[in-house]
Amino acid sequence: MKMWQKVAIGAAVVVVGAGIVLYSVNQANKGVTTVQTAKVGKQDTLVSLVTASGEIKPTTYTKRATVCSFRKTSRPTPTFRRNRLP
């Protein structure tokens, strides 16, 4: 192989690798919501006043109940004799 062929193959490998990385980064960030930022500036008047009671309430409530079904067996509960004098 000539030198220019080796360089061309190496460049092709680098380009394909960069394409794979860019594609995977693009797919990973596909469903991410971007956050918008803005500079804070001074204003002379107060436009709106927001008050809250400090209590956070969910929009939907779900009732959760513990359902426990078990079968009683005839084996006694094990007792441990730790730190007891004989």
C-alpha atoms as an extended CHARMM CRD file, in Angstrom:
* protein
*
        86  EXT
         1         1  MET       CA              0.0000000000        0.0000000000        0.0000000000  PROA      1               0.0000000000
         2         2  LYS       CA              1.1530000000        3.4570000000       -0.7570000000  PROA      2               0.0000000000
         3         3  MET       CA              1.3720000000        6.1470000000        1.8690000000  PROA      3               0.0000000000
         4         4  TRP       CA             -1.5100000000        8.2250000000        0.4870000000  PROA      4               0.0000000000
         5         5  GLN       CA             -3.8020000000        5.1730000000        0.5580000000  PROA      5               0.0000000000
         6         6  LYS       CA             -3.0240000000        4.6100000000        4.2460000000  PROA      6               0.0000000000
         7         7  VAL       CA             -3.7340000000        8.2660000000        4.9940000000  PROA      7               0.0000000000
         8         8  ALA       CA             -7.0180000000        8.1170000000        3.0440000000  PROA      8               0.0000000000
         9         9  ILE       CA             -8.1450000000        4.9950000000        4.9340000000  PROA      9               0.0000000000
        10        10  GLY       CA             -7.2050000000        6.5970000000        8.2780000000  PROA      10              0.0000000000
        11        11  ALA       CA             -9.1110000000        9.7790000000        7.3990000000  PROA      11              0.0000000000
        12        12  ALA       CA            -12.1470000000        7.7350000000        6.3440000000  PROA      12              0.0000000000
        13        13  VAL       CA            -12.0820000000        5.8600000000        9.6480000000  PROA      13              0.0000000000
        14        14  VAL       CA            -11.9020000000        9.1560000000       11.5820000000  PROA      14              0.0000000000
        15        15  VAL       CA            -14.8060000000       10.6380000000        9.5880000000  PROA      15              0.0000000000
        16        16  VAL       CA            -16.9860000000        7.5420000000       10.1050000000  PROA      16              0.0000000000
        17        17  GLY       CA            -16.1350000000        7.4900000000       13.8380000000  PROA      17              0.0000000000
        18        18  ALA       CA            -17.0200000000       11.1780000000       14.1960000000  PROA      18              0.0000000000
        19        19  GLY       CA            -20.3080000000       10.5390000000       12.3620000000  PROA      19              0.0000000000
        20        20  ILE       CA            -21.1950000000        7.7040000000       14.7320000000  PROA      20              0.0000000000
        21        21  VAL       CA            -20.4170000000        9.8710000000       17.7740000000  PROA      21              0.0000000000
        22        22  LEU       CA            -22.4790000000       12.8000000000       16.4620000000  PROA      22              0.0000000000
        23        23  TYR       CA            -25.4120000000       10.5030000000       15.6560000000  PROA      23              0.0000000000
        24        24  SER       CA            -25.3680000000        8.8920000000       19.1030000000  PROA      24              0.0000000000
        25        25  VAL       CA            -25.1820000000       12.2790000000       20.8590000000  PROA      25              0.0000000000
        26        26  ASN       CA            -28.0750000000       13.5410000000       18.7400000000  PROA      26              0.0000000000
        27        27  GLN       CA            -30.2000000000       10.4820000000       19.5840000000  PROA      27              0.0000000000
        28        28  ALA       CA            -29.3590000000       10.7680000000       23.2980000000  PROA      28              0.0000000000
        29        29  ASN       CA            -30.5110000000       14.4090000000       23.3970000000  PROA      29              0.0000000000
        30        30  LYS       CA            -33.6160000000       13.8540000000       21.2920000000  PROA      30              0.0000000000
        31        31  GLY       CA            -36.2190000000       13.8720000000       24.0920000000  PROA      31              0.0000000000
        32        32  VAL       CA            -34.4730000000       16.3950000000       26.3670000000  PROA      32              0.0000000000
        33        33  THR       CA            -36.2550000000       19.6740000000       26.9890000000  PROA      33              0.0000000000
        34        34  THR       CA            -34.0120000000       22.6890000000       26.5800000000  PROA      34              0.0000000000
        35        35  VAL       CA            -33.9340000000       25.3120000000       29.2980000000  PROA      35              0.0000000000
        36        36  GLN       CA            -34.3060000000       28.9300000000       28.2510000000  PROA      36              0.0000000000
        37        37  THR       CA            -32.3030000000       31.5620000000       30.0790000000  PROA      37              0.0000000000
        38        38  ALA       CA            -32.4930000000       35.3390000000       30.0200000000  PROA      38              0.0000000000
        39        39  LYS       CA            -30.6670000000       38.2390000000       31.6110000000  PROA      39              0.0000000000
        40        40  VAL       CA            -32.2160000000       39.7900000000       34.6970000000  PROA      40              0.0000000000
        41        41  GLY       CA            -32.8770000000       43.4980000000       34.4510000000  PROA      41              0.0000000000
        42        42  LYS       CA            -34.1110000000       46.1570000000       36.8670000000  PROA      42              0.0000000000
        43        43  GLN       CA            -37.6430000000       47.4670000000       36.5740000000  PROA      43              0.0000000000
        44        44  ASP       CA            -39.2050000000       50.4550000000       38.3050000000  PROA      44              0.0000000000
        45        45  THR       CA            -42.5890000000       48.9160000000       39.0540000000  PROA      45              0.0000000000
        46        46  LEU       CA            -43.7430000000       45.6150000000       40.3970000000  PROA      46              0.0000000000
        47        47  VAL       CA            -45.8450000000       43.9830000000       37.7120000000  PROA      47              0.0000000000
        48        48  SER       CA            -47.3920000000       41.1220000000       39.6810000000  PROA      48              0.0000000000
        49        49  LEU       CA            -47.3550000000       39.7710000000       43.1870000000  PROA      49              0.0000000000
        50        50  VAL       CA            -47.3800000000       36.0470000000       43.7580000000  PROA      50              0.0000000000
        51        51  THR       CA            -48.3050000000       34.6270000000       47.1480000000  PROA      51              0.0000000000
        52        52  ALA       CA            -48.5810000000       31.0530000000       48.2580000000  PROA      52              0.0000000000
        53        53  SER       CA            -49.4130000000       29.2110000000       51.4480000000  PROA      53              0.0000000000
        54        54  GLY       CA            -46.2630000000       27.1480000000       51.1940000000  PROA      54              0.0000000000
        55        55  GLU       CA            -48.1540000000       23.9040000000       50.8030000000  PROA      55              0.0000000000
        56        56  ILE       CA            -47.4390000000       21.7890000000       47.7720000000  PROA      56              0.0000000000
        57        57  LYS       CA            -50.3770000000       19.7610000000       46.5240000000  PROA      57              0.0000000000
        58        58  PRO       CA            -50.3980000000       17.2430000000       43.7020000000  PROA      58              0.0000000000
        59        59  THR       CA            -52.7410000000       17.7330000000       40.7990000000  PROA      59              0.0000000000
        60        60  THR       CA            -54.0280000000       14.1600000000       41.0370000000  PROA      60              0.0000000000
        61        61  TYR       CA            -54.4430000000       12.0340000000       44.1130000000  PROA      61              0.0000000000
        62        62  THR       CA            -54.0300000000        8.2820000000       44.1400000000  PROA      62              0.0000000000
        63        63  LYS       CA            -55.2180000000        6.0750000000       46.9620000000  PROA      63              0.0000000000
        64        64  ARG       CA            -52.8070000000        3.3260000000       47.8430000000  PROA      64              0.0000000000
        65        65  ALA       CA            -53.8450000000        0.4450000000       50.0380000000  PROA      65              0.0000000000
        66        66  THR       CA            -51.6240000000       -2.3180000000       51.2780000000  PROA      66              0.0000000000
        67        67  VAL       CA            -52.9320000000       -5.7190000000       50.3820000000  PROA      67              0.0000000000
        68        68  CYS       CA            -51.2820000000       -8.5030000000       52.2940000000  PROA      68              0.0000000000
        69        69  SER       CA            -52.2540000000      -12.1000000000       51.8660000000  PROA      69              0.0000000000
        70        70  PHE       CA            -50.3670000000      -14.8140000000       53.6770000000  PROA      70              0.0000000000
        71        71  ARG       CA            -50.8770000000      -18.3230000000       54.9210000000  PROA      71              0.0000000000
        72        72  LYS       CA            -50.3780000000      -19.1820000000       58.5500000000  PROA      72              0.0000000000
        73        73  THR       CA            -48.0320000000      -22.0710000000       59.0470000000  PROA      73              0.0000000000
        74        74  SER       CA            -47.5810000000      -24.3240000000       62.0220000000  PROA      74              0.0000000000
        75        75  ARG       CA            -43.8890000000      -23.4490000000       62.4250000000  PROA      75              0.0000000000
        76        76  PRO       CA            -43.1680000000      -21.2520000000       65.4260000000  PROA      76              0.0000000000
        77        77  THR       CA            -41.4100000000      -17.9300000000       65.0590000000  PROA      77              0.0000000000
        78        78  PRO       CA            -37.6940000000      -18.3200000000       65.7430000000  PROA      78              0.0000000000
        79        79  THR       CA            -36.4340000000      -16.7220000000       68.9410000000  PROA      79              0.0000000000
        80        80  PHE       CA            -32.9310000000      -15.5210000000       69.3070000000  PROA      80              0.0000000000
        81        81  ARG       CA            -30.9940000000      -15.9530000000       72.5350000000  PROA      81              0.0000000000
        82        82  ARG       CA            -28.4710000000      -13.2020000000       72.2090000000  PROA      82              0.0000000000
        83        83  ASN       CA            -26.9050000000      -11.5760000000       75.2720000000  PROA      83              0.0000000000
        84        84  ARG       CA            -28.7340000000      -13.8700000000       77.7040000000  PROA      84              0.0000000000
        85        85  LEU       CA            -27.1420000000      -15.6220000000       80.6190000000  PROA      85              0.0000000000
        86        86  PRO       CA            -27.5660000000      -19.4260000000       80.5950000000  PROA      86              0.0000000000
